[in-house]
């Protein structure tokens, strides 16, 4: 079978204010027609730079290809004119970007952006493109497509924006799909749906796929071959079975050792002792309908009668699909969203009754790690200014003390004190996630709401952060409300699991109870959708799809 894409000895140099760096060195890879190549490695290994160099999407003023050749379908892309390359991008080679918030135009509606490639590359009329755009959004699991097409990117959740990006990339049925972390922000059932769509596209149209991901379970279940990168160089390339069962490179062996499935829980689920730190009773959050064209839509009950408690030193995980109410529950606990009704008690204090000034003081003991790392950091502030602000507001530390504390916390999450001088856009998505965790830990809180705290991290950093969270919990008695779509991570860190669907709790129990003997069909569907990091245990797609769809329908009913 001939290769659709061939990259030979690619070397890329980037000129920075601190001098030139070489993030990609002598990289070679091949993707046969109709096959999927997984490109894996830690943050900063050169995966995304390699992918973006293929279509010359990196700025040419400071990014230079200093060696190598890129051949696509018989054409040398390194020497292709800009005009010819524009005809290839989007139509023959499409890209799903890692950061949908920065990849989507904030001043254009979703309809404008999804229809553009259809009109430019396929010559569809405005009406035809609009109809096809609605079909594409429905295909990637977006409900109420008419409303979403009228929305702007900032009006959608992170997961919804990622689905829009996937719809755009698949719109012209390209020969090569470059997927840069395409399912990072998605829950397991939507991830399964997206991966099924990509594999169907492969089968129907012979599409080749370059899948860049830190989720080795996804790689095991979808890819034909795997290329492992580290420090800008290829460590090994082999069929997927060999990578997982008999890796040759020491780095690959180390990477696989960090898989949650290869690590055991550091402790068994402990019974709650003493009074609860956090008690939530019948929590309700209803968002009013939005006015559109003179009419108001129906109110949305994002959280509907949720109750639970968390003791010091315990972790309660909240799981469910996008739109299930997980993040809204976490924000309502801290009154970042004002609850419609219900009660929230923290350390014996009724948070609902606190005036604004007392609530601000209380928040020093209640912190949150936000899901959207880009939106939660001010792009005009350095990281030092962002992290120093809560210390200035809530402590008596002088400038030297603040600097010392910042350096300490940066080291805790695997970053350097020198990074404090940088701005958010100078970090990768995984690095920004670590900065969010550092900010939450600065004030030594009693409760941390972790909203997808490790979803953007590669497996080695994920393991480091989870160990850090557990170590802090053991030493300081921290309580965590851990919101996640990664059930393998939940099984590793949580004591109890709360399963939500459509704003309601459908199952609640200890980790062992929920994972070993799930009772609700929706919980069974979530567990069935988790990709196994064992390529020989690839599940039958039809059976798995049927189980997931049945559980989802039961939850809706």
Secondary structure as GFF3:
##gff-version 3
##sequence-region A 1 557
A	DSSP	beta_strand	3	16	.	.	.	ID=ss1
A	DSSP	beta_strand	19	32	.	.	.	ID=ss2
A	DSSP	beta_strand	36	40	.	.	.	ID=ss3
A	DSSP	alpha_helix	47	54	.	.	.	ID=ss4
A	DSSP	beta_strand	63	72	.	.	.	ID=ss5
A	DSSP	beta_strand	75	76	.	.	.	ID=ss6
A	DSSP	three_ten_helix	77	79	.	.	.	ID=ss7
A	DSSP	alpha_helix	82	88	.	.	.	ID=ss8
A	DSSP	beta_strand	93	96	.	.	.	ID=ss9
A	DSSP	alpha_helix	100	103	.	.	.	ID=ss10
A	DSSP	alpha_helix	110	122	.	.	.	ID=ss11
A	DSSP	alpha_helix	126	139	.	.	.	ID=ss12
A	DSSP	alpha_helix	145	150	.	.	.	ID=ss13
A	DSSP	three_ten_helix	153	155	.	.	.	ID=ss14
A	DSSP	alpha_helix	158	170	.	.	.	ID=ss15
A	DSSP	beta_strand	176	180	.	.	.	ID=ss16
A	DSSP	alpha_helix	188	205	.	.	.	ID=ss17
A	DSSP	beta_strand	208	212	.	.	.	ID=ss18
A	DSSP	alpha_helix	216	222	.	.	.	ID=ss19
A	DSSP	beta_strand	225	230	.	.	.	ID=ss20
A	DSSP	beta_strand	233	239	.	.	.	ID=ss21
A	DSSP	alpha_helix	240	245	.	.	.	ID=ss22
A	DSSP	alpha_helix	250	257	.	.	.	ID=ss23
A	DSSP	three_ten_helix	260	262	.	.	.	ID=ss24
A	DSSP	beta_strand	276	287	.	.	.	ID=ss25
A	DSSP	beta_strand	291	292	.	.	.	ID=ss26
A	DSSP	beta_strand	295	296	.	.	.	ID=ss27
A	DSSP	beta_strand	300	311	.	.	.	ID=ss28
A	DSSP	beta_strand	315	319	.	.	.	ID=ss29
A	DSSP	alpha_helix	326	333	.	.	.	ID=ss30
A	DSSP	beta_strand	341	346	.	.	.	ID=ss31
A	DSSP	beta_strand	349	350	.	.	.	ID=ss32
A	DSSP	three_ten_helix	351	353	.	.	.	ID=ss33
A	DSSP	alpha_helix	356	362	.	.	.	ID=ss34
A	DSSP	three_ten_helix	363	365	.	.	.	ID=ss35
A	DSSP	beta_strand	366	369	.	.	.	ID=ss36
A	DSSP	alpha_helix	383	394	.	.	.	ID=ss37
A	DSSP	alpha_helix	399	412	.	.	.	ID=ss38
A	DSSP	three_ten_helix	417	421	.	.	.	ID=ss39
A	DSSP	three_ten_helix	424	426	.	.	.	ID=ss40
A	DSSP	alpha_helix	429	441	.	.	.	ID=ss41
A	DSSP	beta_strand	447	451	.	.	.	ID=ss42
A	DSSP	alpha_helix	459	476	.	.	.	ID=ss43
A	DSSP	beta_strand	479	483	.	.	.	ID=ss44
A	DSSP	alpha_helix	487	493	.	.	.	ID=ss45
A	DSSP	beta_strand	496	501	.	.	.	ID=ss46
A	DSSP	beta_strand	504	510	.	.	.	ID=ss47
A	DSSP	alpha_helix	511	516	.	.	.	ID=ss48
A	DSSP	alpha_helix	521	528	.	.	.	ID=ss49
A	DSSP	three_ten_helix	535	537	.	.	.	ID=ss50
A	DSSP	alpha_helix	541	556	.	.	.	ID=ss51
###
